[in-house]
């Protein structure tokens, strides 16, 4: 647990798990004070809308019925 790292640039997200890095393109389609909605294009699921919610030093992503929490680092 806790091994997945996500790094965001302007239009890509890089998911690192172990030694494998998977880049995914995305575009921001909506945002408010505490969240952002992006459209991603992944190799398995294709196009999907993902909501990212921000709280203090953490953010979370809803994956079906599961919330995946990440700690923000700079």
C-alpha positions as CSV (number, residue, x, y, z in Angstrom):
1,X,0.0,0.0,0.0
2,X,1.1,3.5,-0.7
3,X,3.5,2.7,-3.5
4,X,1.7,4.5,-6.3
5,X,3.1,8.0,-7.2
6,X,1.3,10.4,-9.5
7,X,3.1,13.4,-11.0
8,X,1.1,16.0,-13.0
9,X,2.2,18.4,-15.7
10,X,0.0,20.8,-17.7
11,X,-1.6,18.0,-19.8
12,X,-0.2,14.7,-18.6
13,X,-0.2,12.5,-15.5
14,X,2.6,10.1,-14.9
15,X,1.7,7.1,-12.7
16,X,4.8,5.4,-11.2
17,X,4.5,2.0,-9.6
18,X,7.8,0.4,-8.8
19,X,10.0,0.9,-11.8
20,X,7.2,1.3,-14.3
21,X,5.9,4.7,-15.3
22,X,2.7,5.1,-17.3
23,X,2.0,8.5,-18.9
24,X,-1.7,9.5,-19.4
25,X,-2.9,12.6,-21.3
26,X,-5.7,14.6,-19.7
27,X,-7.5,17.9,-20.2
28,X,-9.3,19.9,-17.5
29,X,-13.0,20.3,-18.2
30,X,-14.2,21.9,-14.9
31,X,-12.9,23.2,-11.6
32,X,-14.1,24.8,-8.4
33,X,-12.5,25.8,-5.1
34,X,-11.9,22.3,-3.9
35,X,-11.9,20.0,-6.9
36,X,-11.1,19.6,-10.6
37,X,-12.7,17.4,-13.3
38,X,-10.4,16.0,-16.0
39,X,-10.9,13.8,-19.0
40,X,-8.2,11.1,-19.3
41,X,-7.4,8.7,-22.1
42,X,-6.0,5.5,-20.8
43,X,-4.9,2.3,-22.6
44,X,-7.4,0.1,-20.8
45,X,-10.5,2.2,-20.1
46,X,-10.2,4.7,-22.9
47,X,-11.8,8.1,-22.2
48,X,-13.2,8.7,-18.8
49,X,-14.0,11.6,-16.5
50,X,-12.1,11.7,-13.2
51,X,-12.8,14.0,-10.3
52,X,-9.9,15.0,-8.0
53,X,-10.8,16.5,-4.6
54,X,-8.4,18.6,-2.5
55,X,-8.3,18.7,1.3
56,X,-5.4,20.3,3.2
57,X,-2.2,18.5,2.1
58,X,-4.0,15.6,0.6
59,X,-6.1,14.9,-2.5
60,X,-8.3,12.0,-3.3
61,X,-9.7,10.4,-6.5
62,X,-12.9,8.4,-6.6
63,X,-12.4,5.0,-8.4
64,X,-15.9,3.5,-8.4
65,X,-16.9,3.0,-4.8
66,X,-13.3,3.5,-3.6
67,X,-11.5,6.7,-2.7
68,X,-7.8,6.7,-3.3
69,X,-6.0,9.2,-1.1
70,X,-2.6,10.8,-2.1
71,X,-0.4,13.1,-0.1
72,X,0.8,16.2,-1.9
73,X,4.5,16.7,-2.1
74,X,6.5,19.4,-3.8
